[in-house]
Amino acid sequence: MSYQVALAPSAVQKIAELDSEVQQRLAQKLEGLGLNPYPEDAHPLKNTERLYKVLLGEYRIIYQIQDQPLLVTVIKIAHLKDY
């Protein structure tokens, strides 16, 4: 059973700023989160409920998981130096 992946407006804006190679890697990562929102490299954010972070090279992806409905919402994408 796979999760739908949604993007917050700020995440969409950040994706548009990235070069095409990073965009392609990001698309693969987001597809993977749809299949398994709890990968081995995901870490829960402290003092939050259902927020996780994963790394993609020099970028950090912050996302929220909902189990009803099955939804992964990407809240933020940021370069490590900016987050």
C-alpha positions in Angstrom: 0.0 0.0 0.0 1.6 3.3 -1.0 1.2 6.8 0.3 0.3 9.8 -1.8 3.0 12.5 -1.7 2.0 16.1 -1.5 4.2 19.2 -1.6 3.7 22.3 0.5 4.0 25.5 -1.6 7.4 26.3 -0.1 8.7 22.9 -1.2 7.4 23.4 -4.7 9.2 26.8 -4.9 12.5 25.3 -3.6 12.3 22.4 -6.2 11.9 25.0 -9.0 15.2 26.6 -7.8 17.2 23.4 -7.9 19.2 22.2 -10.9 17.8 19.4 -13.0 20.1 16.7 -11.6 19.0 17.4 -8.0 15.4 17.6 -9.1 15.7 14.1 -10.6 17.3 12.7 -7.5 14.6 14.4 -5.4 11.8 12.9 -7.5 13.3 9.4 -6.9 13.5 10.1 -3.2 9.9 11.3 -3.0 8.7 8.3 -5.0 10.5 6.1 -2.4 8.9 8.0 0.5 5.5 7.2 -1.1 6.3 3.5 -1.1 7.9 3.6 2.4 7.6 6.8 4.4 9.8 5.2 7.2 13.1 4.4 5.4 16.2 3.5 7.4 17.7 7.0 6.9 14.6 8.8 8.2 14.8 10.4 11.6 11.9 11.9 13.7 12.2 15.5 14.5 12.5 16.2 18.3 9.5 17.6 20.1 7.2 17.1 17.1 4.6 14.6 16.2 4.8 12.7 12.9 7.5 15.0 11.4 10.6 13.3 9.9 13.8 14.3 8.1 15.8 12.6 5.5 19.0 13.7 3.7 19.4 13.9 -0.1 23.0 14.8 -0.7 23.4 18.4 0.6 19.7 18.8 1.1 17.4 18.0 4.0 13.7 17.0 3.4 11.3 17.6 6.2 8.0 15.8 5.9 4.9 14.8 7.8 3.2 11.4 7.7 -0.5 10.8 8.0 -1.9 7.2 8.1 -5.5 8.2 7.5 -5.5 8.9 4.6 -2.2 7.5 3.5 -0.3 10.8 2.9 3.2 12.1 3.0 3.4 15.9 3.0 6.8 17.5 2.2 6.9 20.6 4.4 10.4 21.9 3.6 13.4 21.2 1.4 16.5 23.1 2.4 20.3 23.1 1.8 22.1 21.9 4.9 23.8 25.2 5.3 20.4 26.9 5.4 18.8 24.6 7.9 
